[in-house]
Amino acid sequence: MPDRPPTPVDRVLPTAEARHLMTLVRDIARREIAPAAAEEEDAGRFPRELFTLLSESGLLGLPYDSAYGGGDQPYEVYLQVLEELAAARLTVGLGVGVHTLAAYALAAHGTREQRAAHLPAVLGGGLLGAYCLSEPSSGSDAASLRTRAVREGGGDWVITGAKAWITHGGIADFYTVMARTGGAGPRGITAFLVPADAAGLSAAAPERKMGLKGSPTAQVHFDGVRVPDARRLGDEGQGFAIALAALDSGRLGIAACAVGLAQAALDEAVAYAGQRRQFGRPIADFQGLRFLLADMATRIEAGRALYLAAARLRDAGRPFARQAAMAKLHCTDAAMQITVDAVQVLGGYGYTADFPVERYLREAKVLQIVEGTNQIQRMVIARHLLGPESR
């Protein structure tokens, strides 16, 4: 059964431009994304042509500077766009979020010359990015990464190592790579912008996953990949700080995607409850089910409010890392519970592939893991509450 087009959410947007943007996004979601989502996810097909359309429509650079092809949109608006895209198909919403994450180091820490040379293609030129921090032996403990970049006499860097769990691995056009250029620990890491066609760069076969089958996740290998110093982003040793700053914003993207997925599951459950009849009346008439739907809707509204509050702090230039961790934690846990409940509402039909809620459940699980597991989010929140010396 094709996915239900996303139900319009009553949003308070800051400008007329943002309202026009949301209309465009909803039209693309309804016409181009939702109709083929179930079939393409089942086939494990990545919709590269959709990302070309999103790029041409100005949706791959929304929170970045218009001088380089971005959209000059506040995070408050950008995240609501992600939510709409994820409600239509998580592969698309998450993909836009990952691309935005991959562009961060260049946009925020690139020199004027680097931004002028690369950002227009990244933000509106049809390119697709990937973010390379995790490795086979360093996931949550990202500061222990082993991929190394060694500077040679001519000034070029030579990168050797492997990255793991890379969204868009093998299909991206560029990789933002964190590599060790100094000693152990976070201060020995530097960021690089590596083109996908660099000699010595390759990707393994995509991981076989329980969900998000249309979004390729793969190891990326660097076998003596030569990168000029002009593609180093930020100062030497600044890479880990850049990576963490990117993740603070990226976690808000995951939160917004989780709310979109949860909204899609709720919409499906509400529609089914109004149509399915038992004991001579719609099952939506039964109080137990009505309470379940009410709880699902409340969790979604709370999550949306939480990620928007964090986004507004970011837009105001205020610290938001704690709120980003809270939003990621709450929204992804809520999405997991809501998708479980949506399957329950549909009963036996919810457990079949004839309805999308079983896919939503499988997709929700990974959101509790990516860009910092929810256990890591709790550590971040507690550290902010108790101080940096706490363990």
C-alpha positions in Angstrom: 0.0 0.0 0.0 1.5 3.4 -0.9 2.3 5.7 1.9 -0.3 8.2 3.0 0.6 11.8 1.9 1.8 13.7 5.0 -1.0 15.4 6.9 -0.4 19.2 7.0 0.7 20.3 10.4 -0.5 23.7 11.7 2.8 25.6 11.9 3.7 29.0 13.2 6.4 30.2 10.7 8.3 33.5 11.1 8.0 35.0 7.6 6.0 34.9 4.5 9.0 33.4 2.7 9.1 30.5 5.2 5.4 29.9 4.6 5.9 29.8 0.8 8.9 27.5 1.4 6.7 25.1 3.4 4.1 25.0 0.6 6.8 24.0 -1.8 8.1 21.3 0.5 4.7 19.8 1.1 4.0 19.8 -2.7 7.2 17.9 -3.3 6.5 15.5 -0.5 3.0 14.8 -1.7 3.8 14.5 -5.4 7.4 13.2 -5.6 8.3 11.5 -2.3 5.4 9.7 -0.6 3.9 7.8 -3.6 7.0 5.7 -4.2 8.4 5.5 -0.7 7.1 2.0 0.3 8.2 0.4 -3.0 11.6 2.0 -3.1 12.4 1.2 0.5 11.4 -2.4 0.0 13.7 -2.5 -3.0 16.5 -0.8 -1.2 16.7 2.0 -3.8 18.2 5.4 -3.0 16.3 8.2 -4.7 19.2 10.2 -6.1 17.0 12.0 -8.5 14.9 13.3 -5.6 18.1 14.9 -4.1 18.8 16.5 -7.4 15.3 18.0 -7.4 15.8 19.1 -3.8 19.1 20.8 -4.7 17.5 22.5 -7.7 14.7 23.7 -5.4 17.1 25.2 -2.9 16.4 22.7 -0.2 19.9 21.3 0.4 21.4 24.5 1.7 18.6 26.1 3.7 20.4 27.2 6.9 23.5 28.5 5.0 24.5 31.8 3.5 22.7 32.9 0.4 26.0 34.5 -0.9 27.1 30.9 -1.5 23.8 29.4 -2.7 22.2 28.8 0.6 18.7 29.7 1.8 19.5 32.1 4.7 16.8 30.3 6.7 16.9 30.0 10.5 17.1 26.6 12.0 13.6 27.0 13.3 12.4 26.8 9.6 15.0 24.4 8.3 14.1 21.8 10.9 10.4 22.0 10.1 11.3 21.3 6.5 13.2 18.2 7.6 10.2 17.1 9.6 7.9 17.4 6.5 10.4 15.4 4.4 10.8 12.7 7.0 7.1 12.3 7.3 7.0 11.5 3.6 10.0 9.2 3.7 12.7 9.0 6.4 15.4 8.2 3.9 14.9 11.6 2.3 14.6 13.7 5.5 17.6 12.0 7.1 19.6 12.3 3.9 19.0 16.1 3.8 20.1 16.3 7.4 23.3 14.3 6.8 24.1 16.5 3.8 23.6 19.6 6.0 25.9 18.0 8.6 28.5 17.3 6.0 28.4 20.9 4.8 28.9 22.4 8.3 32.7 22.3 8.5 33.1 24.1 5.2 30.4 26.6 5.8 31.4 27.5 9.3 35.1 27.0 9.3 36.2 27.2 5.7 38.3 30.2 4.6 36.6 32.7 2.2 38.5 31.1 -0.6 37.4 27.6 0.3 33.7 28.7 0.6 33.8 30.4 -2.7 35.4 27.4 -4.4 33.2 24.7 -3.0 30.1 25.9 -1.2 28.0 26.8 -4.3 28.2 23.2 -5.6 27.6 21.8 -2.2 24.5 23.9 -1.4 22.8 24.1 -4.8 24.9 22.4 -7.4 23.5 18.9 -7.1 26.3 17.4 -4.9 25.6 15.1 -2.1 27.7 14.9 1.1 28.7 12.4 3.8 30.1 12.9 7.3 33.0 10.7 8.4 33.6 10.6 12.1 32.8 7.1 13.4 35.2 4.1 12.8 34.9 0.4 13.3 36.6 0.7 16.7 35.4 4.2 17.7 31.7 5.0 17.8 30.6 6.7 20.9 34.2 7.2 21.9 34.8 9.3 18.7 38.0 11.0 20.1 39.8 7.7 19.9 39.6 7.6 16.1 42.6 6.1 14.3 42.3 7.3 10.7 45.5 9.3 10.2 46.5 12.1 7.9 50.2 12.7 7.5 51.6 15.8 5.9 54.2 15.2 3.2 57.0 17.6 2.1 55.0 19.1 -0.7 52.3 20.2 1.6 49.7 17.5 0.7 48.1 15.3 3.4 47.9 11.6 2.9 44.9 10.0 4.7 44.9 6.3 5.6 42.2 4.4 7.6 38.6 3.4 7.6 35.3 5.1 8.6 32.2 3.1 9.5 28.4 3.6 9.5 28.7 6.4 6.9 25.3 7.5 5.5 25.7 8.0 1.8 28.9 5.9 1.9 29.7 5.0 -1.7 27.3 7.4 -3.3 28.3 10.8 -1.9 30.2 13.3 -4.0 32.3 14.6 -1.1 33.2 13.4 2.4 33.9 15.6 5.4 36.5 13.5 7.2 37.9 13.7 10.7 41.5 12.3 10.8 44.3 12.2 13.3 47.1 14.7 12.5 48.6 14.8 16.0 48.8 12.9 19.2 46.1 10.9 21.0 42.9 12.5 22.1 40.6 15.2 20.8 43.2 17.8 20.2 45.0 15.7 17.6 42.2 15.6 15.1 41.8 17.7 12.0 38.9 18.1 9.4 39.3 17.6 5.7 37.0 18.0 2.6 37.7 15.0 0.5 36.2 14.5 -3.0 34.7 11.1 -3.7 36.8 10.6 -6.8 40.1 10.9 -4.9 42.5 8.1 -5.7 42.6 5.5 -3.0 39.1 6.3 -1.7 36.6 3.4 -1.8 33.5 2.1 -0.1 32.5 -1.4 1.0 29.2 -3.0 0.2 26.3 -1.3 2.1 25.3 -2.7 5.4 22.3 -5.0 5.5 19.9 -3.1 7.9 16.6 -3.8 9.5 15.2 -0.4 8.3 16.1 2.6 6.1 17.0 0.2 3.4 16.9 2.9 0.8 19.6 4.9 2.6 23.0 3.3 2.0 25.2 3.0 5.0 28.8 1.7 4.4 32.4 1.7 5.5 34.6 4.1 3.6 38.2 3.3 3.1 41.1 5.7 2.7 44.2 4.0 1.2 46.8 6.7 0.9 44.3 9.3 -0.2 46.2 12.5 -1.1 44.5 15.8 -0.1 46.0 19.2 -0.7 46.3 21.5 2.4 43.8 23.8 0.7 41.1 21.2 1.6 42.0 21.2 5.3 39.0 22.8 7.1 39.9 24.9 10.2 43.2 24.8 12.0 45.2 21.7 12.7 43.8 20.0 15.8 40.5 21.8 15.6 38.7 18.9 13.9 37.1 17.4 16.9 35.7 20.7 18.1 34.2 21.2 14.7 32.8 17.7 14.7 31.1 18.2 18.0 29.6 21.6 17.0 28.3 20.0 13.8 26.7 17.2 15.9 24.9 19.6 18.2 23.1 21.0 15.2 22.8 17.5 13.6 21.0 16.2 16.7 18.3 18.7 16.2 17.9 17.4 12.6 17.5 13.8 14.0 14.9 15.1 16.4 12.9 16.8 13.7 13.1 13.6 11.5 11.9 11.6 14.5 8.9 13.8 14.9 8.1 13.6 11.2 8.3 9.8 11.3 6.1 9.7 14.4 3.6 12.0 12.8 3.3 9.7 9.8 2.7 6.8 12.1 0.0 8.7 14.1 -1.7 9.7 10.8 -1.9 6.1 9.7 -3.2 5.0 13.1 -5.9 7.7 13.2 -7.0 6.9 9.6 -7.2 3.2 10.3 -9.0 3.6 13.6 -11.7 5.6 11.9 -12.2 3.0 9.2 -11.8 -0.3 11.0 -15.1 -1.6 12.5 -15.4 -4.1 15.3 -18.5 -4.9 17.4 -20.6 -2.9 15.0 -18.7 0.4 15.3 -15.3 2.0 14.4 -12.6 1.0 16.8 -11.9 4.8 17.2 -15.1 4.8 19.4 -13.4 2.7 22.1 -11.9 4.7 25.0 -8.8 2.6 25.4 -7.8 3.2 21.8 -8.8 6.9 22.0 -6.5 7.3 25.0 -3.6 5.6 23.1 -4.0 8.0 20.2 -4.2 11.0 22.5 -0.9 10.0 24.2 0.8 9.5 20.8 -0.3 13.0 19.7 0.8 14.6 22.9 4.3 13.1 22.7 4.6 14.4 19.1 3.6 17.9 20.1 6.0 17.9 23.1 8.8 16.7 20.8 8.1 19.4 18.2 8.0 22.1 20.9 11.3 20.8 22.4 13.3 20.8 19.1 11.9 24.2 18.1 12.9 25.7 21.4 16.4 24.5 21.0 16.5 25.8 17.4 15.4 29.2 18.5 18.3 29.3 21.0 20.6 28.4 18.2 19.2 31.1 15.9 19.7 33.6 18.7 23.3 32.7 19.0 22.9 31.2 22.5 24.2 27.9 23.9 21.9 25.0 22.9 23.9 21.8 23.2 22.0 20.6 26.3 18.6 21.4 24.7 19.8 19.6 21.5 20.6 16.5 23.4 17.3 16.7 25.2 15.4 17.1 21.9 17.3 14.2 20.3 16.6 12.0 23.3 13.0 12.8 23.8 11.9 12.8 20.1 13.6 9.6 19.1 12.4 7.7 22.2 8.9 9.1 21.5 9.1 8.0 17.8 10.0 4.5 18.9 7.0 4.3 21.3 4.6 5.9 18.9 5.5 3.5 16.0 5.1 0.5 18.4 1.7 1.9 19.4 0.7 2.5 15.7 1.4 -1.2 15.0 -0.8 -2.1 18.0 -3.7 0.1 16.7 -3.6 -1.7 13.4 -3.4 -5.1 15.1 -2.4 -8.0 12.8 -2.5 -5.7 9.8 0.1 -3.5 11.4 2.5 -6.4 11.5 2.2 -6.9 7.7 4.0 -5.0 4.9 0.6 -4.1 3.5 0.7 -1.1 5.8 3.7 1.2 6.4 3.6 1.2 10.2 5.8 -1.9 10.4 8.4 0.0 8.3 8.1 3.1 10.5 8.8 0.9 13.6 11.9 -0.5 12.0 13.1 2.9 10.9 12.5 4.5 14.3 15.0 2.3 16.1 18.0 3.7 14.3 17.1 7.2 15.3 17.9 6.2 18.9 21.4 5.3 17.8 22.7 7.7 15.1 24.6 10.9 15.9 25.1 9.9 19.5 23.1 7.1 21.1 20.5 8.1 23.6 22.7 6.9 26.4 25.3 9.4 25.2 22.6 12.1 25.1 21.8 11.4 28.8 25.5 11.7 29.6 25.6 15.1 27.8 22.5 16.4 29.6 23.9 15.2 33.0 27.2 16.8 32.3 25.5 20.1 31.7 23.5 19.8 34.9 26.3 18.6 37.1 29.3 20.4 35.6 32.2 19.3 33.3 34.1 17.6 36.2 31.2 15.1 36.7 31.5 11.6 35.4 
